[in-house]
Amino acid sequence: MFNRMKTVVTFAAGAVAGLMLAACLTVQGSRPGAFGGEALILPLMGLLLYVGYEAGRLATLAQAEQRRRRRRAGPPYRVEPGDE
């Protein structure tokens, strides 16, 4: 379920980014050689990809740490010797 949702969100983000790039290129093409703010879209897209990659990496590390802590703690019903 989570992987399907992640795929759908990633596809939607890519489609919106492509539409934004197409709109920016249309605006830039209508001007006679003068670049405006639309020239910043490509570096911004690269920055967003990098930030998303790093956020995913941090989330993966946090999940691994949680799994490690849960494994180390053991099950909640564990009876220690002498507590019987």
Backbone torsions as a table, in degrees:
resi	resn	phi	psi	omega
1	MET	NA	-46.8	-178.0
2	PHE	-65.3	-41.0	-179.2
3	ASN	-65.2	-36.8	179.1
4	ARG	-66.5	-43.2	179.6
5	MET	-64.4	-41.1	178.6
6	LYS	-62.1	-40.7	178.8
7	THR	-64.4	-43.4	-179.7
8	VAL	-64.5	-44.2	179.9
9	VAL	-65.0	-41.0	179.1
10	THR	-64.4	-42.0	178.3
11	PHE	-63.6	-44.4	179.9
12	ALA	-62.7	-41.4	179.2
13	ALA	-63.9	-40.9	177.6
14	GLY	-65.0	-40.5	178.9
15	ALA	-64.6	-43.1	179.3
16	VAL	-66.2	-39.8	177.9
17	ALA	-63.8	-40.5	177.0
18	GLY	-63.7	-41.2	177.3
19	LEU	-64.3	-40.1	178.4
20	MET	-64.3	-41.4	178.0
21	LEU	-64.2	-41.7	178.2
22	ALA	-62.6	-42.0	178.6
23	ALA	-64.0	-41.2	179.6
24	CYS	-65.2	-40.5	179.0
25	LEU	-68.8	-32.3	176.0
26	THR	-65.4	-44.7	178.7
27	VAL	-64.2	-44.4	-178.9
28	GLN	-65.5	-36.2	179.8
29	GLY	-69.2	-23.6	-179.3
30	SER	-82.8	-8.6	179.2
31	ARG	-99.5	145.7	-179.0
32	PRO	-83.6	69.1	173.4
33	GLY	87.8	1.9	179.7
34	ALA	-100.3	124.8	178.1
35	PHE	-91.7	142.2	177.4
36	GLY	-117.7	-150.7	-178.6
37	GLY	-66.6	-20.8	179.8
38	GLU	-66.0	-16.4	177.4
39	ALA	-70.1	-17.1	-179.0
40	LEU	-87.1	-4.6	-176.7
41	ILE	-65.6	-43.9	-178.4
42	LEU	-63.2	-47.1	175.7
43	PRO	-62.9	-35.4	178.2
44	LEU	-64.8	-40.1	177.6
45	MET	-63.1	-41.8	177.1
46	GLY	-62.9	-41.4	178.4
47	LEU	-64.3	-42.1	178.7
48	LEU	-65.0	-38.0	176.7
49	LEU	-63.3	-42.5	179.8
50	TYR	-64.6	-45.4	-179.9
51	VAL	-63.0	-41.1	177.5
52	GLY	-63.8	-40.1	178.3
53	TYR	-63.2	-45.8	180.0
54	GLU	-65.7	-39.1	178.2
55	ALA	-63.8	-40.4	177.0
56	GLY	-64.2	-39.7	178.3
57	ARG	-65.4	-41.7	178.2
58	LEU	-66.2	-38.9	178.3
59	ALA	-64.9	-39.4	178.4
60	THR	-64.6	-42.4	177.7
61	LEU	-63.8	-39.9	179.1
62	ALA	-65.9	-40.0	177.8
63	GLN	-64.8	-40.9	179.4
64	ALA	-64.2	-39.7	178.2
65	GLU	-64.8	-41.3	177.7
66	GLN	-63.4	-42.8	178.1
67	ARG	-62.3	-40.9	179.7
68	ARG	-64.1	-42.4	179.1
69	ARG	-65.6	-39.7	178.9
70	ARG	-64.7	-40.3	179.7
71	ARG	-66.6	-39.3	-178.4
72	ARG	-68.2	-37.6	-177.7
73	ALA	-69.9	-29.7	-179.1
74	GLY	81.8	175.7	-178.8
75	PRO	-68.2	151.7	-176.4
76	PRO	-71.4	-15.7	-177.1
77	TYR	-96.3	8.5	-176.4
78	ARG	-67.2	132.3	179.2
79	VAL	-102.2	124.4	-179.9
80	GLU	-80.8	149.0	176.7
81	PRO	-61.0	133.3	-179.9
82	GLY	96.7	-12.1	178.6
83	ASP	-90.4	2.0	-174.0
84	GLU	-76.7	NA	NA
